[in-house]
């Protein structure tokens, strides 16, 4: 895959500060979730939906080359 697909999902840490979770597809087509450094990510229902959508989009992005070449 050329380039890097990346999605950002807003969240809060345990102290209530705004943070971001990042979802991206690595060069070997693995889905990576990066949480705030040294923090827990606290997600409300809307943020959970956004994380779910980002993960779905990342899975679709990794599957796209396999569909074009007919391989898995």
C-alpha positions in Angstrom: 0.0 0.0 0.0 1.3 3.4 -0.8 0.9 6.2 1.7 -0.6 5.8 5.1 -4.3 5.9 5.9 -4.8 7.6 9.3 -7.8 8.5 11.4 -8.0 10.5 14.6 -10.7 10.0 17.3 -11.1 12.5 20.1 -11.3 11.3 23.6 -10.4 12.4 27.2 -7.9 11.1 29.6 -8.8 10.2 33.2 -8.2 13.9 34.3 -10.8 15.0 31.7 -8.2 16.6 29.3 -8.8 16.4 25.6 -6.7 13.7 23.9 -6.7 11.8 20.6 -6.6 8.1 19.7 -5.0 7.5 16.3 -5.8 4.6 14.1 -3.6 3.9 11.1 -2.6 1.1 8.7 1.1 0.1 9.0 3.2 -0.7 6.0 2.6 -4.4 6.5 -1.2 -3.9 6.5 -1.7 -4.2 10.3 -4.1 -1.9 12.1 -2.5 0.1 14.8 -4.2 2.1 17.6 -2.1 4.7 19.3 -3.4 5.9 22.7 -2.3 9.1 24.5 1.2 8.5 25.9 1.0 7.1 29.4 -2.7 7.7 29.7 -6.0 5.8 29.6 -8.4 6.9 26.9 -12.0 7.6 28.1 -14.6 7.4 25.4 -18.2 8.4 25.5 -20.8 6.8 23.2 -20.1 9.2 20.3 -16.4 8.6 20.5 -16.9 4.9 20.6 -18.9 5.2 17.4 -16.1 7.2 15.8 -13.5 4.7 16.9 -15.6 1.9 15.4 -15.9 3.8 12.1 -12.1 4.4 12.0 -11.4 0.7 12.6 -13.9 -0.3 9.9 -12.3 2.2 7.5 -8.8 0.8 8.3 -10.0 -2.8 7.7 -11.5 -1.7 4.4 -8.2 0.0 3.5 -6.2 -3.1 4.2 -8.6 -5.3 2.2 -8.6 -3.1 -0.9 -5.2 -4.3 -2.3 -6.3 -7.9 -1.9 -9.5 -7.3 -3.9 -7.6 -5.6 -6.7 -5.1 -8.5 -7.1 -7.4 -11.3 -6.2 -5.1 -12.4 -3.3 -5.6 -12.4 0.5 
